[in-house]
Structure formats: structure tokens, C-alpha cells
Amino acid sequence: MKNIFKLLGLMIVVFSINMACSSDDSTTSTDDIDGSDDEVVTELHAAFAEFNTDAVTVMLSDDGTEIYIETTGFPNHTSIYWETDHALYIDEPTVTKTTQDTYIGGGTGEASSFTVDATPNLTGSTVATQLNTIGIAVSGAAIFNDQEGAGDLDQAAGSLDYNGAHKGPGVYHYHLEPRSISNDDDKLVGILLDGVFIYGRRDYPSNDYPTDLDASGGHFGPTPHNPDGEYHYHIINEEYNAPLYGYDEAIVLFAGPFQGY
């Protein structure tokens, strides 16, 4: 009987060794460490090279599973919302500012930060966007959805500048297509709270408007930063009825829902 137990024990050890030797070491996950299934990356996504380094800081976690993003909130383009003596100030006669003494850099709460999975989790349920910051643009400014306060954007549309943004009184933030960043093209706009990048209205490399977008305005395909393809959002090519907006075309930047949770 003792010999039988010894033989069974030996068989278990041999089986365990064989299983360990036959595993694929090319993909690393934190499942080996803490039981989770987060994918580990060793370097930041190429798209982060497009972000304004004067405003945005991006750091990869030590274990390679998360990315920490923070910004001053100050964009690197012109707006009526800079102080009048600032180098990036421009007068925009069609814009009715939220308040005359509200300007970029002149209030509290302009900086923001969030942490995302290094590889977005696209297997969960969609999550609706909420008020306040839902992403950070390459300029360093915040991205908001298509709502303002307790209702839709219509009443606030008159205060939006050339980039579809305003400040009042917290962060300067985009509601519409930020045309200093992306103007009916395929350029990178920013990253959202679910870790998914958002691009302009046109697809890469065709320069056509994509026809296979899901309810979030996303799809899988090549991008300027990943020719092999990945899931990413586009600004949906639909004009928003905002009669108070001072410019020709109002295109909502992102309304949601998120896909990357």
C-alpha cells in the first residue's frame, strides 16, 4: 500500500512538471502573482507620445497593469478663455463667455487625474458617462460628454469657443469636436476614463468615415499608432443641433456609453 501511495505522488509531481514546462511564457499576466487576469505591458502605448508634455504626465505602474494620467488642465491652443494678456488669448466675438472673469489658470480644480487599465477590459457591460471629466485630450484639457449641468448642452452652447469648450468655473473642457486638435480627420483626440483612445471623425488609413461603429462610436481596426488594429473610439460624424453655438458646425465629442470597463 505504501508503494502505491509513493507511485501516485510521483505521478502527480511529474504531471505538474510537464504542465509547467508546456505553458506559454510569451504572454504575462498578473494571474501568476495575485490571481487576477490583468494583462501586463512593458511600455506605454505609442499614442501617449502625442500628448502635450507641458500639461500631461503619464506613468506606467510598476507591475505593468495600470496607467496613471494627470494633467494641469491647461490646453496648448488659443481660446477666449485665456486671460487677455496671455499669448494664447484670442477674441471670439461669437462666444458669450460663462463669466467675464473666468479664465484658464484663474480658478481651482483645474488639474485632474485618473488611473486606467493598461489594456482596457472590453468584456464587461457598457457604462454610461456622467457629468464632469470623462477623459483627457492630447492638449491637456478635459473631455466632457454632451450634457451641461442638469440638462442638455443647448443653453450652454453659446459659451463654447472654437474648440467646442468653455470654462465655468472649474476645468476648461471640451463638449464638441476640438478643432485645434482634430478637424474632420483621423487624428488622436485623447483617452477616456475606460482607457480607450478616441480619434477624429475619419478612419485610418482610408480617410473615410467609418460605417461599422458601435453604440459608443467605437470599433476594432488600425490606428495611426497601431497598424495591427485595436478597439478605439471615433468622434461620431453627426451634427448636434446647437443653435446658440457661434460656429458653423457642432459635432459632439463623446456621449458614451463607455466600452472599456
C-alpha positions as a printed Julia matrix, in Angstrom:
261×3 Matrix{Float64}:
   0.0    0.0     0.0
   2.86   2.42    0.81
   4.37   1.75   -2.61
   1.05   2.64   -4.27
   0.92   5.99   -2.45
   4.54   6.72   -3.42
   3.75   5.92   -7.04
   0.7    8.2    -7.03
   2.75  11.0    -5.51
   5.45  10.62   -8.14
   2.85  10.69  -10.93
   1.39  13.95   -9.55
   4.84  15.59   -9.41
   5.69  14.51  -12.95
   2.31  15.74  -14.25
   2.83  19.12  -12.56
   6.31  19.5   -14.07
   5.03  18.63  -17.53
   2.22  21.17  -17.24
   4.64  23.87  -16.12
   7.05  23.13  -18.94
   4.31  23.14  -21.56
   2.89  26.57  -20.55
   3.34  29.53  -22.92
   5.74  32.09  -21.47
   5.17  34.66  -24.25
   2.18  36.3   -22.51
   2.48  37.58  -18.97
  -0.45  38.3   -16.69
  -0.84  39.18  -13.05
  -2.73  35.91  -12.63
   0.71  34.44  -11.84
   1.05  36.89   -8.95
  -2.28  37.73   -7.38
  -4.95  35.65   -9.09
  -6.17  38.44  -11.39
  -6.18  38.3   -15.16
  -4.91  41.81  -15.96
  -2.59  41.86  -18.94
   0.88  43.18  -18.25
   2.54  45.66  -20.6
   6.18  46.74  -20.51
   5.95  50.15  -22.18
   3.45  52.93  -22.72
   1.23  52.91  -25.78
   2.7   54.84  -28.73
  -0.3   57.17  -28.72
   0.86  58.8   -25.49
   3.73  60.43  -27.4
   1.12  62.79  -28.89
   0.08  64.29  -25.53
   1.17  67.78  -24.51
   4.01  67.07  -22.09
   3.83  70.58  -20.64
   0.44  69.65  -19.18
   0.11  65.86  -19.15
   2.1   63.29  -17.2
   1.66  59.58  -17.97
   3.16  56.79  -15.87
   3.03  53.02  -16.15
   2.57  51.15  -12.87
   5.45  49.03  -11.56
   3.53  45.83  -12.28
   2.62  46.92  -15.82
  -1.15  46.6   -15.37
  -2.26  50.23  -14.9
  -1.53  53.67  -16.31
  -1.72  56.83  -14.22
  -2.57  60.03  -16.11
  -2.6   63.53  -14.68
  -2.89  66.97  -16.23
  -2.73  70.61  -15.27
  -5.82  71.12  -17.41
  -4.21  73.89  -19.47
  -4.52  73.39  -23.25
  -1.78  74.29  -25.72
  -4.04  76.15  -28.15
  -5.8   79.51  -28.39
  -9.1   80.37  -26.73
 -11.1   83.32  -25.46
 -10.89  81.64  -22.05
  -7.22  82.58  -21.55
  -6.51  85.88  -19.82
  -6.44  88.78  -22.28
  -2.69  89.28  -21.8
  -1.89  85.59  -22.32
  -0.04  84.62  -25.5
  -2.81  82.14  -26.43
  -5.71  84.52  -25.89
  -7.85  85.33  -28.92
 -11.02  87.36  -29.14
 -14.01  85.31  -30.29
 -16.87  87.75  -30.9
 -19.45  84.98  -31.42
 -18.75  83.46  -27.99
 -20.6   84.59  -24.86
 -18.28  83.69  -22.02
 -19.69  81.91  -18.98
 -18.48  84.81  -16.83
 -16.18  87.65  -17.83
 -13.68  86.92  -15.05
 -13.45  83.17  -15.72
 -10.22  82.24  -17.44
  -7.88  79.27  -17.8
  -5.49  79.21  -14.89
  -7.66  81.51  -12.81
  -9.65  79.04  -10.78
  -9.46  75.99   -8.55
  -9.88  72.36   -9.51
  -8.34  72.66  -12.96
  -5.94  69.76  -12.53
  -7.32  66.25  -12.85
  -6.05  62.7   -12.83
  -7.25  59.14  -13.21
  -5.94  55.59  -13.49
  -6.86  53.18  -16.29
  -6.07  49.56  -17.09
  -3.02  49.3   -19.31
  -5.14  47.06  -21.54
  -8.82  48.11  -21.5
 -11.26  45.43  -20.38
 -13.77  45.13  -23.22
 -15.58  42.09  -21.82
 -17.79  43.86  -19.29
 -21.06  45.74  -19.57
 -21.2   49.23  -21.06
 -21.2   52.1   -18.57
 -22.94  55.44  -19.11
 -20.92  58.65  -19.0
 -21.55  61.13  -16.22
 -21.08  64.85  -15.7
 -17.55  66.19  -15.17
 -14.32  64.81  -16.64
 -14.69  61.67  -18.77
 -11.27  61.86  -20.39
  -8.15  63.9   -21.11
  -7.36  65.32  -24.54
  -3.89  65.43  -26.08
  -3.9   69.19  -25.46
  -4.09  68.64  -21.71
  -7.68  69.84  -21.3
 -10.58  67.75  -20.01
 -13.18  65.95  -22.12
 -16.85  66.15  -21.07
 -19.93  64.44  -22.51
 -22.89  66.09  -24.28
 -24.62  67.27  -21.09
 -24.28  70.51  -19.16
 -25.42  70.78  -15.55
 -28.92  69.37  -15.15
 -29.78  69.2   -18.84
 -28.61  69.1   -22.44
 -26.0   71.33  -23.99
 -28.33  73.71  -25.86
 -28.43  76.52  -23.31
 -24.66  76.5   -22.77
 -23.76  76.2   -26.46
 -23.32  79.95  -26.83
 -20.41  79.9   -24.39
 -18.42  77.28  -26.32
 -15.3   78.52  -28.1
 -13.85  77.45  -31.46
 -12.84  74.14  -29.9
 -16.29  73.43  -28.51
 -15.07  74.14  -24.99
 -15.65  76.52  -22.13
 -14.7   77.07  -18.52
 -17.09  77.69  -15.76
 -15.98  77.82  -13.09
 -13.85  74.64  -12.8
 -11.89  72.97  -15.56
 -11.69  74.15  -19.14
 -13.31  71.29  -21.03
 -14.49  70.15  -24.45
 -18.07  69.17  -25.28
 -17.65  69.28  -29.05
 -15.02  68.29  -31.6
 -11.9   70.26  -30.58
 -10.92  71.62  -33.97
  -7.43  72.72  -32.93
  -6.77  69.02  -32.26
  -8.9   67.21  -34.82
 -10.95  68.86  -37.55
 -12.82  66.25  -39.6
  -9.77  63.97  -39.79
  -8.24  60.82  -38.24
  -6.04  62.47  -35.6
  -5.8   61.34  -32.0
  -8.04  63.38  -29.69
  -7.33  61.83  -26.28
  -8.02  58.98  -23.89
 -11.19  58.31  -21.9
 -11.73  57.04  -18.37
 -12.02  53.45  -19.56
  -8.55  53.51  -21.12
  -9.78  53.61  -24.73
  -8.3   56.19  -27.13
 -10.59  58.42  -29.17
  -9.8   59.63  -32.69
 -11.36  62.1   -35.1
 -14.3   61.52  -37.41
 -12.36  59.76  -40.16
 -10.88  56.28  -40.21
  -7.24  55.33  -40.66
  -5.74  54.7   -43.18
  -8.69  55.08  -45.58
  -9.59  58.64  -44.5
 -13.24  57.62  -44.94
 -15.96  57.94  -42.34
 -16.24  54.54  -40.59
 -19.52  52.7   -41.16
 -19.2   49.94  -38.56
 -19.16  51.93  -35.32
 -20.99  50.53  -32.3
 -23.3   52.44  -29.95
 -20.28  54.13  -28.36
 -18.76  55.24  -31.64
 -16.08  52.56  -31.42
 -14.77  49.68  -33.47
 -11.74  47.43  -33.91
  -9.29  48.45  -36.59
  -5.92  50.04  -37.36
  -4.96  53.43  -35.98
  -2.03  55.75  -36.72
  -0.4   54.36  -33.57
  -1.3   50.68  -34.0
  -1.44  49.5   -37.63
  -2.23  45.97  -36.4
  -5.52  47.22  -35.01
  -7.17  47.73  -31.64
 -10.52  48.86  -30.26
 -10.83  52.66  -30.35
 -13.47  55.39  -30.46
 -14.21  57.97  -33.13
 -15.98  61.29  -32.89
 -19.32  60.34  -34.45
 -19.9   62.25  -37.67
 -23.28  63.71  -36.71
 -24.07  67.39  -36.31
 -25.57  68.4   -32.99
 -28.47  70.85  -33.08
 -27.0   73.68  -31.04
 -28.48  76.91  -32.43
 -26.63  79.11  -29.94
 -23.21  77.76  -30.93
 -21.2   80.55  -32.55
 -19.5   78.48  -35.23
 -20.6   76.61  -38.34
 -20.77  73.05  -37.12
 -21.35  71.43  -33.71
 -20.12  67.81  -33.51
 -20.41  66.14  -30.08
 -17.07  64.76  -28.93
 -18.3   61.73  -26.95
 -21.66  60.86  -25.45
 -20.99  57.27  -24.46
 -21.51  54.71  -23.17
 -18.01  53.55  -22.29
 -16.94  50.16  -23.62
 -13.65  49.64  -21.81
 -14.83  48.69  -18.32
